[in-house]
Amino acid sequence: MFKLALRRSRTPAAARYSPSTRVLLVLLLALAALPHELERRSVDEAQAVASSAGGAVAYSSDAAAPAEPGPSAAVRAEPGPSAAGPTTTQKPATSPAPPGSMRAVVATLVGNTVARLSDDLPASLRGSQAIRFIRRSRDDPTGTLGGPWTADDPPSSRYRDFLNLAGPATYQLSTTAYTDSGAGPTTVVSVRVPAPRWKSGVFVPGGDPASYTAFGVSRGRPIDKAMDFLGDDWSQLEIPNWWLNQWADSPYQTRMVVSLAMLPANDPEATIQRGAAGEYDERWRLGAQRLVAAGMGMSEIRLGYEFNGEWFRWRAAADPAAWVAYYRRIVDAYRSVPGESFTFNWNPNIGRMEIPAENAWPGDDYVDIIGLDVYDQAAWNIYPYPARASAGQRARRQEKAWQALLNGDHGLAFWGDFATLHRKKLAFPEWGLTIRQDGQGGGDNPYYIRKMLEFCADPVNRVEWETYFNVDRDDGLHKFSQFPAGWEKYRQLIAAG
């Protein structure tokens, strides 16, 4: 026990006591505050358990025995009302919590699910606080929630990040409240992570946000993602003010997918090789700066779409190494702008095309999501339908066309495996019913609509979003106005999804 003799002094406060005395005072004050700090952290940690379960925490600093079976009064998880969030059930506690002020809450995952969950997380989060926390919970059962405490990374956020990435399933968390009198009962909480609802949107030509909103109203579900295109010349790739003025103050300011050509249509001197050498870096940086300044720095950049085909000037088959180098330079230019939080969509066309698209993979660090363009069109031996085909014959052709999209060379199954391997999610920036002049489109085909939306809804496929391509072009007609049966099926499933 230290005893301090203090006397009044007319000297300034900072100089009243000797350096050693001041150090002792600071230590005493810190020790006096420690119980309150522990209680504050314990409340936050208990909240982390319940918030991860989609609920709230009823907390009492002097924990008493619960009035009914369930978690101790110190940690009582109450399932929240949101169907979109995780839900919980509890096993009854076997004994009341010890009296006294709660000091800590320990939570561990029950069973051997941690290793699989850790492996399933994106590479960008490996080694982060979230992973250290999960591994510590398994390997060190006495460790408190969250490991090292930082003000900007509370345990509740790490819990939510983990559960959001863990995948739909039910996980068991064993929670124990500790007070100054010892350990309370252990409560096993079942945390159910539901299947996420994929985001759904549209591309409507003309760049008018009101048209996107009207499409959402007509289908019975608001637009989650709005996609648009830029790329006729360098001024467009530098993101012009007229385009920003259309979108910056719209409901879709923070929900944009910006489709950018890698080379302008009207500059024949521009090449992939010159881009790979860095000649266009400042142009791309300028576009990123303008997006950030307009409050659109969180846009998803769909860069060099359908690069595995032969129809665009930026086709990767001509020089895959240069294409990858150029793609990376553009991403680096965008990421160099202060205030940005862009995501990058690497978007081949489905199928093998002119080049296997994986030959132009820029690397995990340069891709946030894998996009696929998937239309209802097939080779000559499936579409067109035979003349005077019966309903049964048409249905069999439609099923065969879907199987080709699903299991064909570089089909949906291939890309699902590829995305899982690289810990990415899938998106469908362009998809739609199709009428083609050569007959190789399925026409008004509600079966295709149903299979596409079922694929999106299945959490195994890890689909983040899709945007229907509601436009007619020279290479195919896709607007719902000519597909009444397909539109009805789309409205039905989109509204329910």
C-alpha positions in Angstrom: 0.0 0.0 0.0 1.4 3.4 -1.0 0.8 6.3 1.3 1.1 9.7 -0.3 1.5 12.9 1.8 0.2 15.8 -0.2 0.2 19.5 0.7 -1.2 22.6 -0.8 1.0 24.6 -3.1 0.8 27.8 -5.0 2.8 26.3 -7.8 1.1 25.4 -11.2 -0.8 22.0 -11.1 1.6 20.3 -13.5 4.6 21.2 -11.2 3.0 20.6 -7.7 4.3 17.0 -7.4 7.5 15.3 -8.2 7.8 13.2 -11.3 7.7 9.9 -9.4 4.6 11.1 -7.4 2.8 12.0 -10.6 3.5 8.6 -12.0 2.0 7.0 -8.9 -1.1 9.2 -9.1 -1.7 8.2 -12.7 -1.4 4.5 -11.9 -3.8 4.8 -9.0 -6.3 6.6 -11.1 -6.0 4.0 -13.8 -6.5 1.1 -11.4 -9.6 2.9 -10.0 -11.1 3.2 -13.5 -10.3 -0.4 -14.5 -13.4 -2.1 -13.2 -15.6 0.4 -15.1 -13.6 -0.1 -18.2 -14.0 -3.9 -17.9 -17.7 -3.5 -17.4 -17.9 -1.3 -20.5 -16.0 -3.8 -22.6 -18.1 -6.7 -21.2 -21.3 -4.9 -22.2 -20.0 -4.4 -25.7 -18.8 -8.0 -25.9 -22.1 -9.3 -24.7 -23.8 -7.1 -27.3 -21.5 -8.7 -29.9 -22.9 -12.1 -29.1 -26.5 -11.0 -29.4 -26.0 -8.7 -32.4 -24.3 -11.5 -34.3 -27.5 -13.5 -33.6 -29.7 -10.7 -34.9 -30.9 -9.7 -31.5 -30.2 -7.4 -28.5 -28.7 -7.8 -25.1 -30.5 -7.3 -21.7 -27.6 -6.4 -19.4 -27.4 -5.9 -15.6 -24.1 -5.1 -14.0 -25.2 -7.0 -10.9 -26.3 -10.2 -12.5 -29.0 -12.2 -10.7 -30.3 -15.6 -11.4 -32.7 -15.5 -14.5 -36.4 -15.8 -13.7 -36.9 -18.5 -16.3 -34.7 -21.0 -18.2 -32.4 -19.4 -20.7 -29.2 -17.4 -20.8 -28.0 -15.6 -17.7 -29.3 -12.1 -17.1 -25.8 -10.9 -17.9 -26.1 -12.1 -21.5 -29.6 -12.6 -22.8 -29.9 -12.9 -26.6 -33.3 -11.9 -27.9 -34.0 -12.8 -31.5 -34.5 -9.7 -33.6 -37.5 -9.3 -35.9 -35.6 -8.9 -39.2 -36.1 -11.9 -41.5 -32.9 -10.9 -43.3 -30.7 -11.2 -40.2 -29.5 -14.2 -38.3 -31.8 -15.7 -35.7 -31.1 -17.6 -32.5 -32.4 -20.3 -30.2 -31.0 -21.1 -26.8 -30.6 -24.2 -24.7 -31.6 -23.5 -21.0 -28.8 -22.5 -18.7 -28.0 -25.2 -16.1 -27.2 -22.8 -13.2 -27.7 -19.2 -12.3 -25.0 -16.6 -13.0 -22.8 -15.8 -10.0 -23.5 -12.5 -8.3 -21.3 -9.6 -8.8 -20.3 -7.2 -11.6 -19.8 -8.9 -14.9 -16.2 -8.8 -16.1 -16.1 -10.7 -19.4 -18.0 -12.8 -21.9 -16.3 -15.7 -23.6 -17.7 -17.1 -26.8 -16.4 -20.1 -28.7 -17.6 -21.9 -31.7 -18.8 -25.4 -30.9 -17.7 -28.3 -33.2 -15.1 -28.3 -35.9 -16.7 -25.8 -38.3 -14.1 -23.1 -37.8 -11.5 -24.5 -40.2 -13.9 -24.8 -43.1 -15.3 -21.3 -42.4 -11.8 -19.8 -42.2 -10.9 -21.4 -45.5 -14.1 -20.1 -47.1 -13.3 -16.4 -46.4 -12.0 -14.2 -49.1 -8.3 -13.8 -49.4 -8.6 -10.1 -48.6 -9.8 -10.9 -45.1 -7.3 -13.7 -44.3 -5.1 -12.7 -41.5 -7.5 -9.9 -40.5 -8.9 -9.4 -37.0 -11.9 -11.5 -38.1 -9.8 -14.5 -38.8 -7.6 -14.1 -35.7 -10.7 -13.8 -33.6 -12.2 -17.0 -35.0 -9.0 -19.0 -34.6 -8.4 -17.7 -31.1 -11.9 -18.6 -30.1 -11.3 -22.2 -31.1 -7.7 -22.6 -29.9 -7.9 -20.5 -26.7 -11.3 -21.1 -25.0 -10.3 -18.7 -22.3 -9.7 -15.8 -24.6 -12.3 -13.1 -24.5 -14.3 -12.0 -27.5 -12.5 -10.3 -30.3 -8.9 -10.5 -29.1 -7.0 -7.2 -29.1 -9.4 -4.3 -28.5 -9.4 -1.3 -30.9 -11.9 1.5 -30.8 -12.5 1.4 -34.6 -12.9 -2.4 -34.7 -15.4 -3.5 -32.0 -16.1 -7.2 -31.5 -19.6 -6.8 -32.8 -18.4 -5.7 -36.2 -16.0 -8.7 -36.4 -18.9 -11.0 -35.5 -21.1 -9.5 -38.3 -18.3 -9.7 -40.8 -17.7 -13.4 -39.9 -21.3 -14.3 -40.1 -21.9 -12.5 -43.3 -19.1 -14.4 -45.0 -19.6 -17.8 -43.3 -22.4 -18.8 -45.6 -26.0 -19.9 -44.9 -26.0 -22.5 -42.1 -26.6 -22.9 -38.4 -23.6 -22.4 -36.1 -23.3 -23.2 -32.4 -21.8 -20.5 -30.1 -21.0 -21.4 -26.5 -21.2 -18.3 -24.4 -20.1 -17.9 -20.7 -20.4 -14.8 -18.5 -17.7 -14.1 -16.0 -18.2 -11.9 -13.0 -15.9 -11.0 -10.1 -17.2 -14.1 -8.3 -16.4 -16.5 -11.0 -17.9 -18.1 -14.1 -21.6 -18.2 -14.7 -23.4 -20.9 -16.7 -22.5 -21.8 -20.2 -25.3 -21.1 -22.7 -25.2 -22.6 -26.2 -26.7 -20.2 -28.8 -27.7 -21.5 -32.2 -27.0 -18.8 -34.7 -28.8 -19.3 -38.0 -27.3 -17.4 -41.0 -30.0 -17.2 -43.6 -29.5 -17.3 -47.3 -29.0 -13.7 -48.6 -31.3 -12.1 -51.0 -29.4 -11.3 -54.2 -29.4 -7.8 -55.5 -31.4 -7.3 -58.7 -31.4 -4.5 -61.2 -31.6 -3.6 -64.9 -29.9 -1.8 -67.8 -32.3 0.6 -69.6 -30.9 2.6 -72.5 -30.8 6.4 -72.3 -29.3 6.9 -68.9 -32.4 8.3 -67.3 -32.8 7.3 -63.6 -36.5 7.7 -63.8 -36.7 4.9 -66.4 -34.9 2.6 -64.0 -37.3 3.5 -61.2 -40.3 2.9 -63.5 -39.0 -0.5 -64.4 -38.7 -1.4 -60.7 -42.3 -0.3 -60.1 -43.6 -2.3 -63.0 -41.9 -5.5 -61.9 -42.9 -5.1 -58.2 -39.4 -4.8 -56.7 -37.2 -1.7 -56.4 -33.9 -1.5 -58.3 -30.9 -2.6 -56.3 -28.4 -2.1 -59.1 -28.4 0.3 -62.0 -26.0 -0.4 -64.9 -24.9 2.0 -67.6 -22.3 2.2 -70.3 -19.5 4.7 -71.3 -16.9 4.4 -73.9 -17.4 6.0 -77.3 -14.4 8.3 -76.9 -11.8 9.3 -74.3 -14.0 12.1 -73.0 -16.6 9.4 -71.9 -13.9 7.2 -70.4 -12.8 10.2 -68.3 -16.4 10.3 -66.9 -18.0 13.5 -68.3 -20.0 16.0 -66.2 -23.2 15.4 -68.2 -23.1 11.8 -67.3 -22.4 12.5 -63.6 -25.2 15.1 -63.5 -27.6 12.3 -64.5 -26.7 9.9 -61.8 -25.0 11.8 -58.9 -28.2 13.0 -57.3 -30.3 10.0 -58.3 -31.5 7.2 -56.0 -28.8 5.1 -57.7 -25.8 7.2 -56.8 -24.4 4.5 -54.5 -25.7 1.5 -56.5 -24.1 2.0 -59.9 -22.4 -0.5 -62.1 -20.3 1.6 -64.6 -19.5 -0.4 -67.7 -16.2 1.0 -69.2 -14.6 0.1 -72.5 -10.9 -0.3 -72.3 -10.3 1.5 -75.5 -12.4 4.3 -77.1 -14.4 3.4 -80.2 -13.2 6.5 -82.1 -9.4 6.4 -81.5 -7.8 3.8 -83.8 -4.4 4.7 -82.5 -5.2 3.5 -78.9 -4.0 0.0 -78.2 -3.9 -2.5 -75.3 -0.1 -2.4 -75.5 0.1 1.3 -75.1 -2.3 1.1 -72.2 -0.1 -1.6 -70.6 2.8 0.7 -70.9 1.0 3.3 -68.8 0.2 5.9 -71.5 -3.4 6.3 -70.4 -3.0 6.1 -66.6 -3.8 9.8 -66.1 -7.0 9.5 -68.2 -8.3 6.7 -65.9 -7.2 8.6 -62.8 -9.1 11.6 -63.9 -12.3 9.6 -64.4 -11.9 8.1 -60.9 -11.4 11.6 -59.4 -14.6 12.8 -61.0 -16.6 9.8 -59.7 -15.3 10.4 -56.2 -16.0 14.1 -56.3 -19.6 13.4 -57.4 -20.1 11.0 -54.4 -19.9 7.9 -56.6 -16.6 6.6 -55.4 -18.2 3.3 -54.3 -19.4 2.4 -57.8 -18.7 -1.0 -59.3 -16.4 -0.7 -62.3 -17.2 -3.2 -65.0 -14.0 -2.9 -67.0 -13.3 -4.3 -70.5 -16.5 -6.5 -70.5 -16.7 -9.6 -72.8 -13.0 -9.4 -73.4 -12.9 -13.2 -74.3 -14.9 -12.6 -77.5 -13.7 -11.3 -80.8 -16.1 -8.4 -81.2 -14.4 -5.6 -79.1 -11.2 -3.7 -79.8 -9.9 -4.7 -76.4 -10.2 -8.4 -77.1 -7.7 -10.3 -74.8 -6.9 -13.0 -77.4 -4.7 -10.6 -79.3 -2.2 -10.2 -76.4 -3.4 -11.8 -73.1 -0.3 -10.6 -71.2 -0.7 -7.0 -72.3 -4.4 -7.1 -71.6 -3.8 -8.3 -68.0 -1.1 -5.6 -67.5 -3.4 -2.9 -68.8 -6.3 -4.0 -66.7 -4.1 -3.9 -63.6 -2.9 -0.4 -64.5 -6.5 0.9 -64.7 -7.4 -0.7 -61.4 -4.2 0.8 -59.8 -5.1 4.3 -61.2 -8.6 4.1 -59.8 -7.4 2.9 -56.4 -4.8 5.7 -56.2 -7.5 8.4 -55.8 -8.1 9.5 -52.2 -11.6 8.7 -50.9 -12.3 5.9 -53.4 -13.9 2.6 -52.5 -14.5 1.1 -56.0 -15.1 -2.5 -56.7 -13.9 -4.1 -59.9 -16.0 -6.6 -62.0 -14.0 -8.9 -64.3 -16.6 -9.8 -66.9 -16.1 -12.5 -69.6 -18.9 -13.8 -71.8 -20.1 -17.2 -70.9 -18.6 -20.0 -73.0 -15.1 -20.6 -74.3 -15.2 -17.9 -77.0 -12.1 -16.8 -78.8 -9.9 -17.4 -75.7 -10.4 -19.2 -72.4 -11.1 -16.2 -70.2 -9.0 -17.6 -67.3 -6.0 -17.0 -69.5 -6.6 -13.3 -68.9 -7.2 -13.5 -65.1 -5.6 -10.3 -63.5 -5.1 -11.9 -60.1 -7.2 -12.1 -56.9 -6.1 -8.7 -55.7 -7.4 -7.0 -58.9 -10.9 -8.6 -59.0 -13.7 -8.1 -56.5 -16.4 -10.0 -58.3 -16.7 -12.1 -61.4 -19.4 -11.1 -63.9 -20.9 -13.3 -66.6 -23.1 -12.3 -69.6 -25.6 -15.1 -70.1 -28.3 -14.8 -72.8 -30.9 -17.4 -73.8 -29.1 -18.4 -77.1 -27.6 -21.6 -78.2 -26.0 -23.4 -81.1 -27.7 -24.5 -84.3 -28.5 -28.0 -82.9 -30.7 -26.5 -80.2 -32.1 -23.3 -81.6 -33.9 -22.4 -83.8 -37.0 -24.5 -83.0 -38.1 -26.9 -85.7 -40.9 -25.6 -88.0 -44.3 -26.2 -86.4 -42.7 -27.5 -83.2 -45.1 -28.7 -80.6 -45.1 -27.3 -77.1 -43.3 -30.4 -75.9 -40.6 -30.1 -78.6 -40.1 -26.4 -77.6 -39.8 -27.3 -73.9 -37.2 -30.0 -74.6 -35.1 -27.6 -76.7 -35.3 -25.0 -73.9 -34.2 -27.5 -71.3 -31.3 -28.6 -73.6 -30.3 -24.9 -74.0 -30.3 -24.4 -70.3 -28.1 -27.5 -69.7 -25.7 -26.1 -72.3 -25.5 -22.8 -70.4 -25.1 -24.7 -67.1 -22.8 -27.5 -67.9 -21.3 -26.7 -71.3 -17.7 -25.6 -71.9 -17.0 -22.6 -69.6 -20.6 -22.7 -68.5 -22.2 -21.6 -65.2 -20.9 -24.7 -63.4 -17.3 -24.0 -64.5 -17.5 -20.4 -63.4 -19.1 -21.3 -60.1 -16.1 -23.5 -59.3 -13.7 -20.9 -60.6 -15.3 -18.2 -58.4 -15.2 -20.5 -55.3 -11.5 -21.3 -56.0 -10.7 -17.6 -56.0 -13.1 -16.7 -53.2 -15.2 -14.4 -55.3 -18.9 -14.0 -55.8 -20.7 -14.0 -59.2 -22.8 -11.4 -60.9 -24.8 -11.3 -64.2 -24.4 -7.8 -65.6 -26.1 -8.9 -68.9 -28.7 -11.6 -69.2 -32.0 -11.8 -71.0 -34.5 -13.5 -73.3 -33.3 -13.3 -77.0 -34.6 -13.2 -80.5 -31.8 -13.3 -83.1 -32.0 -13.0 -86.9 -30.3 -16.4 -87.3 -32.9 -18.0 -85.1 -30.5 -19.0 -82.4 -32.4 -17.4 -79.5 -35.1 -19.0 -77.3 -37.7 -16.3 -77.8 -40.4 -16.0 -75.2 -39.0 -18.6 -72.8 -40.3 -18.4 -69.2 -38.3 -21.6 -68.5 -35.0 -19.7 -69.0 -36.2 -16.9 -66.7 -37.1 -19.4 -64.0 -33.8 -21.2 -64.2 -31.7 -18.0 -64.1 -33.5 -16.7 -61.1 -33.4 -20.0 -59.3 -29.7 -20.0 -59.9 -29.4 -16.6 -58.4 -31.5 -17.5 -55.4 -29.5 -20.7 -54.5 -26.8 -19.6 -52.0 -24.5 -22.4 -53.1 -23.9 -20.4 -56.4 -22.8 -17.2 -54.5 -24.6 -14.8 -56.8 -24.3 -11.2 -55.5 -26.4 -9.4 -58.2 -27.9 -9.4 -61.7 -29.1 -6.8 -64.1 -31.6 -7.7 -66.8 -30.5 -6.3 -70.2 -33.8 -4.6 -71.2 -32.8 -3.3 -74.7 -33.0 -4.3 -78.3 -29.9 -4.2 -80.4 -28.7 -5.3 -83.8 -27.3 -8.6 -82.5 -30.4 -9.5 -80.5 -33.7 -8.4 -79.1 -34.1 -8.6 -75.3 -36.8 -6.1 -74.2 -39.6 -7.7 -72.2 -42.2 -5.9 -74.3 -42.1 -8.7 -76.9 -42.0 -11.6 -74.3 -45.3 -11.6 -72.4 -44.9 -15.0 -70.9 -41.3 -14.4 -69.9 -42.3 -11.0 -68.4 -45.0 -12.6 -66.3 -42.6 -15.2 -64.9 -40.0 -12.6 -64.2 -42.4 -10.4 -62.3 -43.6 -13.3 -60.3 -40.2 -14.6 -59.3 -38.5 -11.2 -58.8 -41.2 -10.0 -56.5 -41.0 -13.2 -54.5 -37.2 -13.3 -54.5 
